Amino acid sequence: MINRFEVPALIEDALPQLGKALHQFPAIFHIYETVQCLHNFLLQQLRNRNYDLLEKSLRLTGRLYDRGNPQVRQAVADIILPGLSREILPDNMSQIKLYSLIPASLYNQFMQLHLNINHQ
């Protein structure tokens, strides 16, 4: 199982662009700040329509969720899923593309949040 101390290194290995951001605070002690950093990067890639990096980031997110201990899984569920669910996409193609990239293990939770948020 992946614990909170391993998450920053896994993120930095998969997404070297986040190295500087992860070193701004002692990331190993702040799982929510670390996952927030990944979340911000995900949203930036989505907004820029950089689907290759978005896919890579979402695969990492799925791996963290699938293999993470309860604390890591909770951080992903509390930060990344609601943030992605709230994101207003400019067109149907962007929406379809995002839906196709959500990892299978997170898809049902994502859709449930998305429907709840957008039907209030």
N, C-alpha and C positions, 0 to 999 in steps of 0.2 A: 504494500500500500504506500502511496505517496503521502508524505506528511508535509506540514506547512514549511518545514525547513528546506525541503527539496524543490518546492515550487519555483522560487526565483531562478534557480539554476536551470531548471527545465524550460522555463519561459525564455531565458537568455540564450540557451542553446538553440531553441527552435526559431526564435525571433531576435537576432542580434541587435536589431534596431532599438530594442527596449533596454539594452544594457545600461545606458546612462540614466534613464528614468528609474530603473530598479535600484541603482546605487545611490539615489538621493536620500534614502532613508535605510535603516537596517532592515531590509525587506524580509529577512528570515524570521523576524519577530512580529511582522505585521501582515498576516495573510490577507486581510481585507484590503489593505492599501496595495498589495502586490496584485491581487485579482482586479482591483480598480484600474490599475495601470494597464493590464491586459484588456480590460473592457474599453477603456478610452481608445486604445489602439484599434480594437475591433470596429468601433464606431467610426473612427477616422477612415479606415479602409472601406467601410460600407458607404460612407458619404462621398468618398473619392472614386467609388466604383472600381476599386482595385481588388477584383474578385480573386486573383491568385493569392495575394497575401491574406485576404479575408478567409479563404478556404483553409489556408495553412494555420491561421489563428484559431479557427473554429475546430479544426482537427485536434489541436493542442488542448483547447477547452474541453472537448469530449474526452480526451485521454485523462486530463486532470479529474474530470468528474467520474469517469469509469474506474480509475485506479486510485483515486484519492481516498484518504481516510474521511471520517464524517465531518471533520472541521473543514477540509478542503472542498468536499462536495457541497457543504452548506454555503461556503463563500461563493462558489460558482453559481449556485441556485439563488442566492440573495442579491448578487451584483450583476452578473452577466445576463441572466435570463430576463429579469425585469427591464433592464436597460435596452436590450435588443427588442423586446416586445413593445416598448413604448416608441421606438424609433419610427418616425413617419417617413415613408419612402416616397420618392417623387413619381413613380409610375409602377404599373403592374409588372413589368419585366424585372425591375429591381426587387420587387416583393417575391416573385417566383424564384429568382436567383438566390435570394436569402433563404427562402424555405428549403431549397434544394441543398444548401450547404450546412444547415443545422444538423449536428450529429444525431444519429438515431436515438441514442440514449437520452437526449435532451429534447427531442422533437415534441413529444406529448406535453411536457411541462411548458415549453415555449408557446405552443399553440393555445393551450389553456390560458396562460397569462395574456397572450396577444388578444384573444377573443374577449376576455374579461376587461382588459384595459380599453379596448377600442369600442366596446358596447356599453360604456357607462355614460 
